[in-house]
Amino acid sequence: MPPKHILNAPTKLMKSLDYGKDYQYDHDAADGFSAQNCFPDTVPRTRYYHPKERGFERDIAKRLAYWDRLRADKSAGGEGQ
């Protein structure tokens, strides 16, 4: 089951069960990244793609590293939390 905070709450019952509660919209964050986990707590964060240090993949690696830093900062209660 997905976490309740990412589930839509179109009915009063679902709202009363906290569906959608505390959802963080990425575009509302100052840096455009909420670092919110959208997977169940039982599913560990796994990286499946490991870009090479060549061509456009180098830029993708930089972006992934940037998101990792933001996620670490936000989980530690840092800037943008």
Summary of the structure (lengths in Angstrom):
residues: 81
radius of gyration: 15.8
end to end distance: 25.7
largest distance: 51.4
contacts: 159
relative contact order: 0.14
helix: 40%
strand: 0%
